[in-house]
Amino acid sequence: MPTKSFQKQFEDLEKIVAGFETGKFDLDEGLEKFEEGLKMATELKKRLKDAENKLEQIKVKFGNEESVNGNQ
């Protein structure tokens, strides 16, 4: 099964939060949704961190190329 897009996963997490805010869940369902939401939040944080690391790698790569080109 393909991984959901970041946007779709975030929207799913927002739906869970909205359910808690409106009192939609009973105790048992609330516990399940809470666990599901924590898993989603953890995955989203990981994906954001991975994207941040990738951006840093790109910045370093292009920063190094600029330094090399600037010294020629």
PDB file as gemmi writes it, atoms N, CA and C in Angstrom:
CRYST1    1.000    1.000    1.000  90.00  90.00  90.00 P 1                      
ATOM      1  N   MET A   1       0.847  -1.185   0.000  1.00  0.00           N  
ATOM      2  CA  MET A   1       0.000   0.000   0.000  1.00  0.00           C  
ATOM      3  C   MET A   1       0.889   1.244   0.000  1.00  0.00           C  
ATOM      4  N   PRO A   2       0.665   2.159  -0.928  1.00  0.00           N  
ATOM      5  CA  PRO A   2       1.488   3.366  -0.992  1.00  0.00           C  
ATOM      6  C   PRO A   2       1.278   4.248   0.235  1.00  0.00           C  
ATOM      7  N   THR A   3       2.328   4.965   0.599  1.00  0.00           N  
ATOM      8  CA  THR A   3       2.255   5.884   1.718  1.00  0.00           C  
ATOM      9  C   THR A   3       1.371   7.067   1.339  1.00  0.00           C  
ATOM     10  N   LYS A   4       0.538   7.494   2.292  1.00  0.00           N  
ATOM     11  CA  LYS A   4      -0.304   8.661   2.052  1.00  0.00           C  
ATOM     12  C   LYS A   4       0.583   9.890   1.913  1.00  0.00           C  
ATOM     13  N   SER A   5       0.103  10.841   1.147  1.00  0.00           N  
ATOM     14  CA  SER A   5       0.836  12.097   1.026  1.00  0.00           C  
ATOM     15  C   SER A   5       0.847  12.783   2.389  1.00  0.00           C  
ATOM     16  N   PHE A   6       1.811  13.654   2.567  1.00  0.00           N  
ATOM     17  CA  PHE A   6       1.910  14.408   3.814  1.00  0.00           C  
ATOM     18  C   PHE A   6       0.606  15.158   4.053  1.00  0.00           C  
ATOM     19  N   GLN A   7       0.094  15.800   3.017  1.00  0.00           N  
ATOM     20  CA  GLN A   7      -1.133  16.594   3.136  1.00  0.00           C  
ATOM     21  C   GLN A   7      -2.304  15.735   3.580  1.00  0.00           C  
ATOM     22  N   LYS A   8      -2.469  14.564   2.975  1.00  0.00           N  
ATOM     23  CA  LYS A   8      -3.587  13.675   3.313  1.00  0.00           C  
ATOM     24  C   LYS A   8      -3.451  13.180   4.748  1.00  0.00           C  
ATOM     25  N   GLN A   9      -2.245  12.821   5.142  1.00  0.00           N  
ATOM     26  CA  GLN A   9      -2.027  12.341   6.501  1.00  0.00           C  
ATOM     27  C   GLN A   9      -2.313  13.457   7.517  1.00  0.00           C  
ATOM     28  N   PHE A  10      -1.914  14.673   7.182  1.00  0.00           N  
ATOM     29  CA  PHE A  10      -2.179  15.820   8.059  1.00  0.00           C  
ATOM     30  C   PHE A  10      -3.680  16.075   8.172  1.00  0.00           C  
ATOM     31  N   GLU A  11      -4.386  15.978   7.062  1.00  0.00           N  
ATOM     32  CA  GLU A  11      -5.839  16.158   7.077  1.00  0.00           C  
ATOM     33  C   GLU A  11      -6.511  15.103   7.950  1.00  0.00           C  
ATOM     34  N   ASP A  12      -6.035  13.857   7.865  1.00  0.00           N  
ATOM     35  CA  ASP A  12      -6.589  12.788   8.695  1.00  0.00           C  
ATOM     36  C   ASP A  12      -6.360  13.088  10.179  1.00  0.00           C  
ATOM     37  N   LEU A  13      -5.196  13.598  10.503  1.00  0.00           N  
ATOM     38  CA  LEU A  13      -4.900  13.964  11.886  1.00  0.00           C  
ATOM     39  C   LEU A  13      -5.812  15.112  12.341  1.00  0.00           C  
ATOM     40  N   GLU A  14      -6.033  16.082  11.466  1.00  0.00           N  
ATOM     41  CA  GLU A  14      -6.934  17.190  11.802  1.00  0.00           C  
ATOM     42  C   GLU A  14      -8.356  16.693  12.077  1.00  0.00           C  
ATOM     43  N   LYS A  15      -8.801  15.665  11.352  1.00  0.00           N  
ATOM     44  CA  LYS A  15     -10.139  15.102  11.572  1.00  0.00           C  
ATOM     45  C   LYS A  15     -10.225  14.463  12.953  1.00  0.00           C  
ATOM     46  N   ILE A  16      -9.166  13.796  13.362  1.00  0.00           N  
ATOM     47  CA  ILE A  16      -9.149  13.194  14.693  1.00  0.00           C  
ATOM     48  C   ILE A  16      -9.214  14.288  15.757  1.00  0.00           C  
ATOM     49  N   VAL A  17      -8.416  15.328  15.574  1.00  0.00           N  
ATOM     50  CA  VAL A  17      -8.418  16.444  16.532  1.00  0.00           C  
ATOM     51  C   VAL A  17      -9.807  17.068  16.603  1.00  0.00           C  
ATOM     52  N   ALA A  18     -10.419  17.280  15.448  1.00  0.00           N  
ATOM     53  CA  ALA A  18     -11.766  17.868  15.414  1.00  0.00           C  
ATOM     54  C   ALA A  18     -12.762  16.967  16.145  1.00  0.00           C  
ATOM     55  N   GLY A  19     -12.602  15.660  16.003  1.00  0.00           N  
ATOM     56  CA  GLY A  19     -13.477  14.732  16.711  1.00  0.00           C  
ATOM     57  C   GLY A  19     -13.362  14.879  18.216  1.00  0.00           C  
ATOM     58  N   PHE A  20     -12.140  15.073  18.708  1.00  0.00           N  
ATOM     59  CA  PHE A  20     -11.954  15.296  20.140  1.00  0.00           C  
ATOM     60  C   PHE A  20     -12.542  16.638  20.567  1.00  0.00           C  
ATOM     61  N   GLU A  21     -12.344  17.646  19.753  1.00  0.00           N  
ATOM     62  CA  GLU A  21     -12.838  18.987  20.103  1.00  0.00           C  
ATOM     63  C   GLU A  21     -14.362  19.037  20.174  1.00  0.00           C  
ATOM     64  N   THR A  22     -15.022  18.218  19.365  1.00  0.00           N  
ATOM     65  CA  THR A  22     -16.489  18.219  19.350  1.00  0.00           C  
ATOM     66  C   THR A  22     -17.090  17.138  20.246  1.00  0.00           C  
ATOM     67  N   GLY A  23     -16.249  16.347  20.894  1.00  0.00           N  
ATOM     68  CA  GLY A  23     -16.747  15.287  21.765  1.00  0.00           C  
ATOM     69  C   GLY A  23     -17.368  14.132  21.004  1.00  0.00           C  
ATOM     70  N   LYS A  24     -16.908  13.902  19.793  1.00  0.00           N  
ATOM     71  CA  LYS A  24     -17.477  12.891  18.913  1.00  0.00           C  
ATOM     72  C   LYS A  24     -17.215  11.463  19.412  1.00  0.00           C  
ATOM     73  N   PHE A  25     -16.113  11.236  20.109  1.00  0.00           N  
ATOM     74  CA  PHE A  25     -15.696   9.891  20.455  1.00  0.00           C  
ATOM     75  C   PHE A  25     -16.097   9.513  21.869  1.00  0.00           C  
ATOM     76  N   ASP A  26     -16.541   8.256  22.031  1.00  0.00           N  
ATOM     77  CA  ASP A  26     -16.734   7.734  23.380  1.00  0.00           C  
ATOM     78  C   ASP A  26     -15.364   7.313  23.911  1.00  0.00           C  
ATOM     79  N   LEU A  27     -15.311   6.813  25.123  1.00  0.00           N  
ATOM     80  CA  LEU A  27     -14.035   6.510  25.763  1.00  0.00           C  
ATOM     81  C   LEU A  27     -13.198   5.515  24.960  1.00  0.00           C  
ATOM     82  N   ASP A  28     -13.786   4.405  24.576  1.00  0.00           N  
ATOM     83  CA  ASP A  28     -13.025   3.377  23.853  1.00  0.00           C  
ATOM     84  C   ASP A  28     -12.543   3.870  22.493  1.00  0.00           C  
ATOM     85  N   GLU A  29     -13.440   4.493  21.754  1.00  0.00           N  
ATOM     86  CA  GLU A  29     -13.057   5.028  20.453  1.00  0.00           C  
ATOM     87  C   GLU A  29     -12.035   6.155  20.617  1.00  0.00           C  
ATOM     88  N   GLY A  30     -12.211   6.947  21.653  1.00  0.00           N  
ATOM     89  CA  GLY A  30     -11.284   8.037  21.921  1.00  0.00           C  
ATOM     90  C   GLY A  30      -9.873   7.527  22.173  1.00  0.00           C  
ATOM     91  N   LEU A  31      -9.760   6.443  22.921  1.00  0.00           N  
ATOM     92  CA  LEU A  31      -8.439   5.856  23.175  1.00  0.00           C  
ATOM     93  C   LEU A  31      -7.798   5.366  21.883  1.00  0.00           C  
ATOM     94  N   GLU A  32      -8.605   4.717  21.045  1.00  0.00           N  
ATOM     95  CA  GLU A  32      -8.093   4.244  19.755  1.00  0.00           C  
ATOM     96  C   GLU A  32      -7.659   5.412  18.878  1.00  0.00           C  
ATOM     97  N   LYS A  33      -8.483   6.444  18.828  1.00  0.00           N  
ATOM     98  CA  LYS A  33      -8.172   7.608  17.995  1.00  0.00           C  
ATOM     99  C   LYS A  33      -6.959   8.355  18.545  1.00  0.00           C  
ATOM    100  N   PHE A  34      -6.844   8.401  19.869  1.00  0.00           N  
ATOM    101  CA  PHE A  34      -5.692   9.062  20.478  1.00  0.00           C  
ATOM    102  C   PHE A  34      -4.406   8.350  20.066  1.00  0.00           C  
ATOM    103  N   GLU A  35      -4.409   7.024  20.146  1.00  0.00           N  
ATOM    104  CA  GLU A  35      -3.232   6.253  19.743  1.00  0.00           C  
ATOM    105  C   GLU A  35      -2.938   6.441  18.254  1.00  0.00           C  
ATOM    106  N   GLU A  36      -3.974   6.385  17.446  1.00  0.00           N  
ATOM    107  CA  GLU A  36      -3.821   6.593  16.000  1.00  0.00           C  
ATOM    108  C   GLU A  36      -3.258   7.985  15.715  1.00  0.00           C  
ATOM    109  N   GLY A  37      -3.770   8.991  16.420  1.00  0.00           N  
ATOM    110  CA  GLY A  37      -3.303  10.360  16.232  1.00  0.00           C  
ATOM    111  C   GLY A  37      -1.844  10.525  16.627  1.00  0.00           C  
ATOM    112  N   LEU A  38      -1.448   9.881  17.727  1.00  0.00           N  
ATOM    113  CA  LEU A  38      -0.043   9.955  18.140  1.00  0.00           C  
ATOM    114  C   LEU A  38       0.877   9.318  17.103  1.00  0.00           C  
ATOM    115  N   LYS A  39       0.448   8.193  16.546  1.00  0.00           N  
ATOM    116  CA  LYS A  39       1.249   7.551  15.496  1.00  0.00           C  
ATOM    117  C   LYS A  39       1.376   8.464  14.281  1.00  0.00           C  
ATOM    118  N   MET A  40       0.256   9.068  13.898  1.00  0.00           N  
ATOM    119  CA  MET A  40       0.279   9.989  12.756  1.00  0.00           C  
ATOM    120  C   MET A  40       1.187  11.181  13.034  1.00  0.00           C  
ATOM    121  N   ALA A  41       1.057  11.764  14.211  1.00  0.00           N  
ATOM    122  CA  ALA A  41       1.870  12.934  14.555  1.00  0.00           C  
ATOM    123  C   ALA A  41       3.348  12.578  14.545  1.00  0.00           C  
ATOM    124  N   THR A  42       3.688  11.403  15.055  1.00  0.00           N  
ATOM    125  CA  THR A  42       5.083  10.954  15.052  1.00  0.00           C  
ATOM    126  C   THR A  42       5.595  10.791  13.630  1.00  0.00           C  
ATOM    127  N   GLU A  43       4.790  10.185  12.772  1.00  0.00           N  
ATOM    128  CA  GLU A  43       5.187   9.995  11.373  1.00  0.00           C  
ATOM    129  C   GLU A  43       5.332  11.347  10.668  1.00  0.00           C  
ATOM    130  N   LEU A  44       4.401  12.265  10.913  1.00  0.00           N  
ATOM    131  CA  LEU A  44       4.483  13.584  10.291  1.00  0.00           C  
ATOM    132  C   LEU A  44       5.734  14.333  10.749  1.00  0.00           C  
ATOM    133  N   LYS A  45       6.054  14.251  12.036  1.00  0.00           N  
ATOM    134  CA  LYS A  45       7.271  14.904  12.542  1.00  0.00           C  
ATOM    135  C   LYS A  45       8.507  14.310  11.881  1.00  0.00           C  
ATOM    136  N   LYS A  46       8.511  12.988  11.711  1.00  0.00           N  
ATOM    137  CA  LYS A  46       9.646  12.327  11.063  1.00  0.00           C  
ATOM    138  C   LYS A  46       9.774  12.800   9.612  1.00  0.00           C  
ATOM    139  N   ARG A  47       8.658  12.868   8.917  1.00  0.00           N  
ATOM    140  CA  ARG A  47       8.695  13.303   7.523  1.00  0.00           C  
ATOM    141  C   ARG A  47       9.162  14.755   7.406  1.00  0.00           C  
ATOM    142  N   LEU A  48       8.721  15.602   8.333  1.00  0.00           N  
ATOM    143  CA  LEU A  48       9.187  16.995   8.327  1.00  0.00           C  
ATOM    144  C   LEU A  48      10.683  17.075   8.599  1.00  0.00           C  
ATOM    145  N   LYS A  49      11.154  16.287   9.550  1.00  0.00           N  
ATOM    146  CA  LYS A  49      12.579  16.280   9.879  1.00  0.00           C  
ATOM    147  C   LYS A  49      13.392  15.787   8.681  1.00  0.00           C  
ATOM    148  N   ASP A  50      12.904  14.735   8.009  1.00  0.00           N  
ATOM    149  CA  ASP A  50      13.588  14.227   6.814  1.00  0.00           C  
ATOM    150  C   ASP A  50      13.662  15.300   5.730  1.00  0.00           C  
ATOM    151  N   ALA A  51      12.560  16.025   5.542  1.00  0.00           N  
ATOM    152  CA  ALA A  51      12.546  17.092   4.544  1.00  0.00           C  
ATOM    153  C   ALA A  51      13.517  18.203   4.931  1.00  0.00           C  
ATOM    154  N   GLU A  52      13.553  18.532   6.204  1.00  0.00           N  
ATOM    155  CA  GLU A  52      14.475  19.557   6.689  1.00  0.00           C  
ATOM    156  C   GLU A  52      15.926  19.139   6.452  1.00  0.00           C  
ATOM    157  N   ASN A  53      16.229  17.872   6.747  1.00  0.00           N  
ATOM    158  CA  ASN A  53      17.589  17.359   6.517  1.00  0.00           C  
ATOM    159  C   ASN A  53      17.948  17.396   5.036  1.00  0.00           C  
ATOM    160  N   LYS A  54      16.988  17.044   4.188  1.00  0.00           N  
ATOM    161  CA  LYS A  54      17.226  17.071   2.742  1.00  0.00           C  
ATOM    162  C   LYS A  54      17.513  18.501   2.277  1.00  0.00           C  
ATOM    163  N   LEU A  55      16.745  19.462   2.802  1.00  0.00           N  
ATOM    164  CA  LEU A  55      16.981  20.858   2.438  1.00  0.00           C  
ATOM    165  C   LEU A  55      18.370  21.314   2.874  1.00  0.00           C  
ATOM    166  N   GLU A  56      18.786  20.896   4.058  1.00  0.00           N  
ATOM    167  CA  GLU A  56      20.127  21.248   4.535  1.00  0.00           C  
ATOM    168  C   GLU A  56      21.201  20.655   3.622  1.00  0.00           C  
ATOM    169  N   GLN A  57      20.995  19.402   3.190  1.00  0.00           N  
ATOM    170  CA  GLN A  57      21.949  18.771   2.271  1.00  0.00           C  
ATOM    171  C   GLN A  57      22.037  19.542   0.961  1.00  0.00           C  
ATOM    172  N   ILE A  58      20.892  19.968   0.456  1.00  0.00           N  
ATOM    173  CA  ILE A  58      20.861  20.736  -0.793  1.00  0.00           C  
ATOM    174  C   ILE A  58      21.576  22.073  -0.604  1.00  0.00           C  
ATOM    175  N   LYS A  59      21.296  22.738   0.523  1.00  0.00           N  
ATOM    176  CA  LYS A  59      21.947  24.021   0.784  1.00  0.00           C  
ATOM    177  C   LYS A  59      23.462  23.849   0.877  1.00  0.00           C  
ATOM    178  N   VAL A  60      23.912  22.803   1.542  1.00  0.00           N  
ATOM    179  CA  VAL A  60      25.351  22.546   1.667  1.00  0.00           C  
ATOM    180  C   VAL A  60      25.941  22.259   0.294  1.00  0.00           C  
ATOM    181  N   LYS A  61      25.262  21.434  -0.466  1.00  0.00           N  
ATOM    182  CA  LYS A  61      25.753  21.077  -1.804  1.00  0.00           C  
ATOM    183  C   LYS A  61      25.917  22.322  -2.671  1.00  0.00           C  
ATOM    184  N   PHE A  62      24.900  23.147  -2.718  1.00  0.00           N  
ATOM    185  CA  PHE A  62      24.974  24.327  -3.564  1.00  0.00           C  
ATOM    186  C   PHE A  62      25.862  25.399  -2.956  1.00  0.00           C  
ATOM    187  N   GLY A  63      25.936  25.441  -1.648  1.00  0.00           N  
ATOM    188  CA  GLY A  63      26.855  26.366  -0.994  1.00  0.00           C  
ATOM    189  C   GLY A  63      28.287  26.010  -1.303  1.00  0.00           C  
ATOM    190  N   ASN A  64      28.604  24.708  -1.302  1.00  0.00           N  
ATOM    191  CA  ASN A  64      29.947  24.243  -1.639  1.00  0.00           C  
ATOM    192  C   ASN A  64      30.286  24.505  -3.088  1.00  0.00           C  
ATOM    193  N   GLU A  65      29.331  24.312  -3.974  1.00  0.00           N  
ATOM    194  CA  GLU A  65      29.582  24.577  -5.384  1.00  0.00           C  
ATOM    195  C   GLU A  65      29.830  26.059  -5.607  1.00  0.00           C  
ATOM    196  N   GLU A  66      29.101  26.920  -4.910  1.00  0.00           N  
ATOM    197  CA  GLU A  66      29.312  28.359  -5.054  1.00  0.00           C  
ATOM    198  C   GLU A  66      30.700  28.734  -4.572  1.00  0.00           C  
ATOM    199  N   SER A  67      31.152  28.121  -3.481  1.00  0.00           N  
ATOM    200  CA  SER A  67      32.488  28.415  -2.950  1.00  0.00           C  
ATOM    201  C   SER A  67      33.554  27.986  -3.948  1.00  0.00           C  
ATOM    202  N   VAL A  68      33.374  26.817  -4.524  1.00  0.00           N  
ATOM    203  CA  VAL A  68      34.334  26.313  -5.498  1.00  0.00           C  
ATOM    204  C   VAL A  68      34.348  27.212  -6.735  1.00  0.00           C  
ATOM    205  N   ASN A  69      33.164  27.568  -7.235  1.00  0.00           N  
ATOM    206  CA  ASN A  69      33.082  28.417  -8.420  1.00  0.00           C  
ATOM    207  C   ASN A  69      33.603  29.821  -8.135  1.00  0.00           C  
ATOM    208  N   GLY A  70      33.399  30.282  -6.915  1.00  0.00           N  
ATOM    209  CA  GLY A  70      33.866  31.614  -6.561  1.00  0.00           C  
ATOM    210  C   GLY A  70      35.385  31.699  -6.470  1.00  0.00           C  
ATOM    211  N   ASN A  71      36.043  30.586  -6.219  1.00  0.00           N  
ATOM    212  CA  ASN A  71      37.506  30.555  -6.091  1.00  0.00           C  
ATOM    213  C   ASN A  71      38.212  30.330  -7.416  1.00  0.00           C  
ATOM    214  N   GLN A  72      37.483  30.121  -8.492  1.00  0.00           N  
ATOM    215  CA  GLN A  72      38.144  29.828  -9.772  1.00  0.00           C  
ATOM    216  C   GLN A  72      38.545  31.077 -10.491  1.00  0.00           C  
TER     217      GLN A  72                                                      
END                                                                             
